[in-house]
Amino acid sequence: MNARLASGLALLALLVVVAVFPAAFTSYPFGYSDTMRSVETPLGTEWRFAPEAPSAFYLFGTDQYGYDILTRIVYGLRWTLACVFTVAAARTLLGGALGSLRALMRRPGSDSGVSPLAGIPSFVIAFFALYPFTINSPWQGWRLFLFQCAVLSLLDLGPVIGATAAKTSAVLAMPFVEAARSAGAGGAWVFRRHALPFIAEELLESFADQTVAVLQMVGRLGVFMLFIGGTAMTFSPPLLNSAQGEIAGLIGLYRARLLASRWMLAFPLASYMVVLLAARLVASGLRERERRRRRVYEAR
């Protein structure tokens, strides 16, 4: 295990611990709001109003609604990680299965064709597919979350399918595979014994790359007020808020506070960068391990 992979897995493990045990890292329950409080000082009673700057009382400060930002980040982390890993795993497994099937069924001279949606950015498709169901959705909590993950999982499958199909075709064309076929091995046995170990390594790298891609997609959706877990909208006054406090969504929610209350954007953005760093370190570490393994294999 190289240094990048080790550090990425360690950082990711720490994030998972925070997501699983959020109450251990904050003093307030989910949804706690304090828009006004009194503080006793030597000069008498002082009143503090939201948003409050970071202090010993609120380490990350509060937002304009009185929500403790640290609490929102800690409880929202579970939604970020769950979405990233669920969608990345679904894309990898579905894309890997379709890619392997394409390689096994491909005929010489066949053309896989081009999807009519290939020229449309996946973010545009995700936005229009999720918008009607995300704002004040009747599917609250996990039902909406699973629907959002299902939509995101069907996007950007092309690269995974193509890479897996190419890898499978390359392995099936190797001399030891031809020798196994000549010895009477069936197609299923050849795929399971010879191709699958190589494809599994390709899919492991693909999973790490997809975690980065999904995290970036969720961040873009958050900028347009489409939050994982739902967007709560009020009409008097017209306000948008993240129903679950997902981290990437908080960046979109607080982006307008860049000049006035910078801490409101700075801490969610820093948390998002930590998650992105962990995903990138794992992806980079897996690619480096694969390159080293190939050099050792070729040297033999």
C-alpha positions in Angstrom: 0.0 0.0 0.0 1.5 3.3 -1.1 1.4 6.6 1.0 -1.4 8.2 -1.0 -3.7 5.2 -0.7 -3.0 4.8 3.1 -3.5 8.5 3.8 -6.7 8.6 1.7 -8.2 5.5 3.5 -7.2 6.9 6.9 -8.9 10.2 6.2 -11.9 8.4 4.7 -12.2 6.2 7.8 -12.2 9.3 10.0 -15.0 10.9 8.0 -17.1 7.7 8.2 -16.7 7.7 12.0 -17.9 11.3 12.1 -20.9 10.4 9.8 -21.9 7.3 11.9 -21.5 9.0 15.3 -22.4 12.6 14.7 -23.7 13.2 18.3 -20.1 12.6 19.6 -18.8 15.6 17.6 -21.4 18.3 18.4 -23.2 19.5 21.5 -26.5 20.1 19.7 -29.2 17.8 18.1 -30.0 17.9 14.5 -32.2 20.8 13.6 -31.3 22.9 16.6 -31.8 26.6 16.0 -31.0 29.6 18.2 -31.8 32.9 16.5 -31.4 35.0 19.7 -29.7 34.4 23.1 -28.6 36.4 26.1 -25.1 36.5 27.4 -24.1 37.8 30.9 -21.1 40.2 30.7 -19.4 42.5 33.3 -21.4 45.3 31.6 -24.7 43.5 32.0 -26.9 41.3 29.8 -26.1 41.4 26.1 -28.2 39.9 23.3 -26.7 38.0 20.4 -28.6 37.6 17.2 -28.1 35.2 14.3 -25.9 34.9 12.4 -23.2 34.7 15.0 -19.5 34.6 14.1 -17.4 31.6 15.3 -16.8 31.7 19.0 -16.2 29.3 22.0 -20.0 28.9 22.2 -20.5 28.1 18.5 -17.2 26.9 17.1 -18.2 27.3 13.4 -20.7 30.1 14.1 -24.4 30.1 13.1 -26.3 30.9 9.9 -29.0 33.5 9.3 -31.6 31.0 10.6 -29.8 30.4 13.9 -28.6 26.8 12.9 -25.2 25.8 14.3 -23.0 25.3 11.2 -20.9 22.6 12.9 -24.0 20.6 13.7 -25.3 20.9 10.2 -22.0 19.8 8.7 -21.6 16.8 11.1 -25.1 15.5 10.5 -25.0 16.4 6.8 -21.8 14.4 6.2 -23.7 11.1 6.3 -25.8 12.2 3.4 -22.8 13.3 1.4 -20.9 10.1 2.0 -23.9 7.8 1.5 -24.7 9.5 -1.8 -21.2 9.4 -3.1 -20.5 5.8 -2.3 -24.0 4.5 -3.3 -23.9 6.2 -6.7 -20.2 5.3 -7.3 -20.9 1.7 -6.5 -24.0 1.5 -8.6 -22.2 3.1 -11.6 -19.3 0.8 -11.2 -21.3 -2.4 -10.9 -23.8 -1.6 -13.6 -21.2 -0.2 -16.0 -18.9 -3.1 -15.3 -21.6 -5.6 -16.0 -22.7 -3.9 -19.2 -19.1 -3.4 -20.4 -18.2 -7.0 -19.8 -21.4 -8.2 -21.6 -20.6 -5.9 -24.5 -17.1 -7.4 -24.9 -18.4 -10.9 -24.7 -21.1 -10.4 -27.3 -19.1 -8.1 -29.6 -18.6 -9.4 -33.2 -15.7 -8.5 -35.4 -16.5 -5.2 -37.3 -19.5 -4.4 -35.0 -20.1 -0.8 -34.0 -21.5 0.1 -30.6 -23.0 3.3 -31.9 -23.3 6.7 -30.2 -26.0 7.6 -27.7 -28.3 10.5 -28.8 -27.7 12.0 -25.3 -24.0 11.9 -25.6 -23.8 15.6 -26.5 -25.8 16.8 -23.5 -23.9 17.4 -20.3 -24.9 14.9 -17.6 -25.5 17.8 -15.1 -28.2 19.2 -17.4 -30.0 15.9 -17.5 -29.7 15.5 -13.7 -31.0 18.9 -13.1 -34.2 18.5 -15.1 -34.8 15.0 -13.9 -34.4 15.9 -10.2 -35.9 19.4 -10.1 -39.6 18.4 -10.0 -39.1 15.9 -7.2 -36.6 17.7 -5.0 -38.3 21.0 -4.2 -40.8 20.4 -1.3 -40.9 16.8 -2.3 -43.5 14.5 -0.7 -40.8 11.9 -0.6 -38.9 13.0 2.4 -35.8 11.4 3.8 -34.5 8.1 2.4 -37.2 7.6 -0.3 -36.1 10.8 -2.0 -32.5 10.0 -1.4 -32.8 6.6 -3.1 -34.6 8.2 -6.1 -31.8 10.9 -6.4 -29.2 8.2 -6.2 -31.0 6.1 -8.9 -31.0 9.1 -11.3 -27.4 9.9 -10.7 -26.4 6.3 -11.1 -27.7 6.1 -14.6 -25.7 9.1 -15.7 -22.0 8.9 -16.9 -22.2 5.2 -17.4 -20.6 5.4 -20.8 -16.9 5.8 -19.7 -17.3 2.9 -17.2 -18.9 0.7 -19.9 -16.2 1.6 -22.5 -13.3 1.1 -20.1 -14.6 -2.2 -18.9 -15.4 -3.5 -22.4 -11.9 -2.5 -23.6 -10.2 -4.2 -20.6 -12.3 -7.4 -21.1 -11.6 -7.5 -24.8 -7.9 -7.1 -24.2 -7.8 -9.9 -21.6 -9.8 -12.3 -23.7 -7.3 -11.7 -26.6 -4.3 -12.7 -24.4 -2.4 -15.9 -25.3 -3.2 -17.7 -22.0 -6.9 -17.2 -22.6 -6.6 -18.7 -26.1 -4.7 -21.6 -24.7 -7.4 -22.2 -22.1 -10.1 -22.2 -24.9 -8.0 -24.6 -27.0 -7.8 -26.9 -24.0 -11.6 -27.0 -23.9 -12.5 -24.4 -21.3 -16.0 -22.8 -21.7 -16.7 -19.2 -22.1 -18.1 -18.8 -18.5 -15.1 -20.6 -17.0 -12.6 -18.5 -19.0 -14.4 -15.2 -18.0 -14.6 -16.2 -14.3 -11.0 -17.6 -14.0 -9.0 -15.4 -16.3 -10.9 -12.2 -17.2 -12.7 -11.4 -13.9 -9.5 -10.9 -11.8 -8.2 -8.3 -14.2 -11.6 -6.6 -14.6 -12.0 -6.4 -10.8 -8.9 -4.3 -10.5 -10.2 -2.0 -13.3 -13.5 -1.7 -11.5 -11.8 -0.9 -8.2 -10.0 2.0 -9.8 -13.2 3.1 -11.6 -15.1 3.1 -8.2 -12.5 5.5 -6.8 -12.7 7.8 -9.8 -16.5 7.7 -9.7 -16.5 8.9 -6.0 -14.7 12.1 -7.2 -17.1 12.5 -10.1 -20.2 12.0 -8.0 -19.0 14.5 -5.4 -18.4 17.1 -8.0 -21.9 16.5 -9.5 -23.5 16.8 -6.1 -21.7 20.1 -5.6 -22.9 21.5 -8.9 -26.5 20.5 -8.0 -26.1 22.2 -4.7 -25.2 25.5 -6.3 -28.5 25.4 -8.1 -30.4 24.7 -4.8 -31.0 21.0 -5.6 -29.9 19.3 -2.3 -29.4 15.6 -1.6 -32.2 14.7 0.8 -34.5 17.4 -0.4 -34.9 21.2 -0.7 -37.4 22.9 1.6 -39.0 26.0 0.1 -41.2 28.5 1.9 -43.3 31.1 0.1 -43.8 33.8 2.7 -41.0 34.9 2.5 -39.7 32.9 -0.5 -36.7 30.9 1.0 -34.8 27.8 0.1 -33.1 25.6 2.6 -31.5 22.2 2.7 -33.8 19.6 4.4 -30.9 17.4 5.6 -27.9 19.8 5.6 -25.9 17.8 3.1 -22.4 19.4 2.9 -22.3 20.2 -0.8 -25.8 21.7 -0.6 -24.7 24.0 2.2 -22.1 25.5 -0.1 -24.8 26.4 -2.6 -27.1 27.6 0.3 -24.5 29.9 1.8 -22.7 31.1 -1.3 -24.4 34.5 -1.2 -22.9 35.1 2.2 -19.3 35.3 0.8 -18.9 39.0 1.5 -21.0 39.5 4.6 -20.6 36.3 6.8 -17.7 34.5 5.3 -17.6 31.7 7.9 -21.0 30.5 6.7 -19.4 29.5 3.4 -15.9 28.8 4.6 -16.6 25.9 6.9 -18.9 23.9 4.6 -16.5 24.5 1.7 -13.5 23.3 3.8 -15.5 20.2 4.8 -16.3 19.5 1.1 -12.7 19.9 0.2 -11.7 17.4 2.9 -14.1 14.8 1.5 -12.9 15.6 -2.0 -9.3 15.2 -0.9 -10.0 11.8 0.6 -11.6 10.6 -2.6 -8.8 11.9 -4.8 -6.1 10.4 -2.6 -7.8 7.0 -2.7 -8.3 7.2 -6.5 -4.7 8.4 -7.0 -3.3 5.7 -4.7 -5.2 2.9 -6.5 -3.9 4.1 -9.9 -0.3 4.2 -8.5 -0.7 0.7 -7.0 -2.0 -0.6 -10.4 1.0 1.0 -12.2 3.5 -0.6 -9.8 1.7 -4.0 -10.2 1.9 -3.8 -13.9 5.6 -3.0 -13.9 6.3 -6.0 -11.7 4.1 -8.2 -13.9 5.9 -7.0 -17.1 9.3 -7.4 -15.5 8.6 -11.1 -15.1 
